[in-house]
């Protein structure tokens, strides 16, 4: 895959700064996927077409932006940062494909278009998710991502942890159990820290890994990721109640219909919104030790509470 990528040095006081940063990262991710997932002239063509359907176009690309913003803190080469950003988006897209399957959330629309199992078929959707999962680790293991093999193996290990049973997959298992069990607020918080927060945490951790920051020096970034991840999920829960499918690009009202406990059902809309606002303020406070180089991360935190999709 190509190794070049744009710079995201916009600051929070630039009105179009965050919007332009998101647009550039989204365009670059799409370009990487376009080259990475070129459809071969053989029997795998349908699989590649399904992967492209899911990966190219649409989506906030928030996770790739977080990777780039975290890498900017430590002056990581932009080409390398974009490779890691593409890897995390592979994992995110694979999770969406599988979440949408009839055996999971059974959704028909994702990012404003038919889900993969609707546009193709269930077997192809499963394989498309599996393939994107594998591609993520192929990207990270390649020496084009970083010359230091110890950096590459730490990236692989951390992404595996964040996406496996101790992270996203474990959170999804808890989410399925939530349909038949009554969860209290600490349990819902834990569920979302795994299902959503673990990958967001990897985005920040990846920047520090690429910048050769030792684990003991990553505390502020981990705290930022924890707070932003929870705020993101609270807003997701609010959008499931207050949003509309045309704006969000996916079905709404599904959690209530399934009887799942959410931040909104447990706290109420007003308290949930206040909690999200508090978490965003707290996340920004964790960046106090950084200067202008952290302005994009500050802008992302503010965006989380303002988004409508």
N, C-alpha and C positions, 0 to 999 in steps of 0.2 A: 504494500500500500504506500501511497506517497507520504513523505515525511514533513512537508511544509505546512505551515498554518499561519493564521493572522495574529496580530498583536491585539491584546485587549487591555490597553493601558488607560481606558476612560476612567474619569473620576466621578464621584457621586454627585458633585455639584454641576456636572454637565447635563442639561435637561435630557438630551437624547443619548447620554452615555451608556446606560444599561441597555436600552433598546437596540442601539447599534452594535453593542458587544454581543448580545444574544443573536442578532441577525447574522453577524459575521461568523460566529461559532456554528450556528445552524447551517449556514451555507457551506462551511468547510467540512462539517461532519457529513453532509449530503454528498459532497464531492468525493470524500474518502470512501463512503459506502458505494458510490457509483463505480469507482475503480476497483474496489475490493470485491464487489459482488457482481462482476461482469458475468453475464449468463453464458455458460459454455454451450457448445453445439453438440450436446449429447443428452443422455436420458436424465441428467441432473438438472436440466433446464427449468423444470417446474419448481424444484426446490429453491433454486436461486431466485426465480421470479417471486416466490412467496417471501423470501428473505428481504428482497428489495421492496416489496409492497409494505412490509412492516417497518423497515429501517429508514427509508428515504421519504422525506417530506412530512411535515407536521411535527407536533411535539414541541415542548418548551426548550429542550436541550439544556436544561438547567444543570444537570450533572456534569456534562462536558464543560460548561462555563465555570462551574466551581473548581474543576480540575485546573483549568487554565488560570483562574484567579489565584488559586493556591500556589501554583508553580511560579506565578509572577512575584510572589512574596520573596522567593529565593532565587530569582533571576535564572530560572531553568530555561533551557533552550526551547523556543516555541514549537519547533518541529517535533521534539520529543514529547512535549506536553500534549500536543494534538493526537499523538498516537495513544497515549494513556486515556485521553478523553474519548477517543473512538472505542477503546476497549470497554470502558464503563458503559457507554451507550449500547454496545452489543449485549451486555448483561441486562441492562434495563429493558431493551426491546424484547429479548428472549423472555423475560419475566412477564411482560405484557401479553405476548402471544399465548403463553401457557395460562395466565390468569383468565384470559377471555374464553378458554375452552369450555365446552358444555359440562365437563366434569368438575370445573372450578366455578368461575363466576357466570359463565354462559352469557357473554355479551356479544351483541351483533355489530356494534360500532366502536371504533377506536380512532382517535385523532381525526374525527370527521369522515371516516371512510369505513367500509366493511372490515370486520376483523378477519384475520388470516383464515380461520377455519370456515368463514362464510364465503370469502372470495375464492378459496381453493377447496380444501377439505380438511377433516380433522387430522388424518395421518400426516399430510404435508405440513400442517401447522405444528404438530409435535416435532417433526424433523427440522423445521425451520428454526424453532426455538433451540433445539439441541445443537444445531450447527452454529448459531450465533454465540451460544455459550462457549463452544470450543474455540471459535475464532478469537474471542476476547483474550484467552490465555495464549493463543498463538502470537497475537500482537505483542503482548507483554514480554514473552520469552525471546522475541527477536532482538538481536543486538542493535538494530536500528533505533529501538526505544531508549536504550541506555548502554553505554560502553561497559559499565561495571556490572558483572554478572551477579554480584551480591545485591545490587539495587534491583535488578530484574527479578531475582528469586523472591525478594521481599515484597515486591509488587504482586507477584503471582500468589504468594502465601496470603497476603492481606485481602486480596480480592476474593480468593477462595473462601476465606473465613467470613467475609462480609456477605457473600452470596449463598453460603451453605446453611446447614442446620443451626449454626450459631448466629446466623444473620437472616437474610431475606427469606430463604426457604423455611426456616424455623418460624418466622413471623407469619408467613402464609399458612403454615399448618395451624398456628394458633387462630388465624382469621377464619379458617374453615371450622374449627372447633367452636368459635364464637356463635355459630348459627344454632347450636344446640345447648350451649352452656351459658350461664350468666357470669359475665366478667365484671369485676369492680374496676375502679379508676386505675389503681396501680397495675393491674393485669393488662388493661387496654394500653396503658403507657408502655409497658414492656413489649407488648405485641407490636406497637408501632415503632418502637426503637429498633426492633429486629427487622420488621418488614420494610420500612421506609428509611429509618435512620442509619442502618448499617452501611448501605451503599453511599449515602451522603457523607457519612464519616470517612469512607474510603477515599472519596474525592479530595478531602482535605489532607488526609494522611498521605495520599499519593504525592501531593506537592512537596510535603516535607521529606518523604523518602527520596524523591528525585533531587532534592536540594541537599541531601546528606545530613539532614537534621536527625540526631539520635532520638530514640523513643521518649526519653525523659524530657526532651525539649518540645514535645508536640502537644502538651496539655491544653494550651489556649485554643489551638485549632480543633482539638477533640471536643472541647466545651462548646465552641461556636457551632460545630457540626451537630452536636446533640440538641442544642436549643433550636437551631434552624430546622432540623429534621422534625422535631415535635411540632413547631409552629406550622410547618408545611402541611403536616397531617391534619392538624386542627382545622386549617383553612380548607383542606380537602373535604373534611366532614361537614363544614359549613356549606360548601358549594353543593354537596350532595343533598342538602336540605333547601338551600336558597337559590341555587343555580338553575340553569336550563340546559338541556342537552345540546342545543344548537351552539351555545357559547362554549360549553366545556368540551364538546366533541366526543362525549360519551354519555351513557345512560346516567340519570340521577335518581335519587330516592330509593336506591337498591338496598342500602344498609337498613333503613327502617322497615322495608318490606320483608327483609330476611330476619328481622328481629335482633340484629346485632347491636351490642353496646358500643357506643362511640363517644368521643369527647363531647359531642353536642347532646346526645341523649343523656349522658351522665351529669353534665354541667349546665345544660341549657345554652341557648345561642349567645346570649349576652356575656355570660361568664366565660364561655369558650373563646369568644372573640377577645375578651380582656386578657385571658391567659396567653393567647397567641401574641398579642401585642407586647405583653411582658417578656415573653421568650425572645422576641425579636430585639427588644431593647437590651436584654441580657446578652444575647449573641454579639451584638455590636460592641458591648462593653468588653468582651473578651479580646477584642482587637486593639485595645487601648495602647498596647506596646508597639504597634506598627504605625507607620506614617501613611503617606499618600498611596503607597503600594498596596494598601489594604482597602482602598476606597471602593473597588469593584465588589469585594466581599460585603462591605457595608451596604452597598446598593442592592445586592442580591437579597440580603436579609430584609430590607425594607420592602422589596418587591414581593416577597413571600406573603406578606399580610395584605397586599393590595391586589393581588392577581385575581382574575375572574375565570380561570380555567386551569 
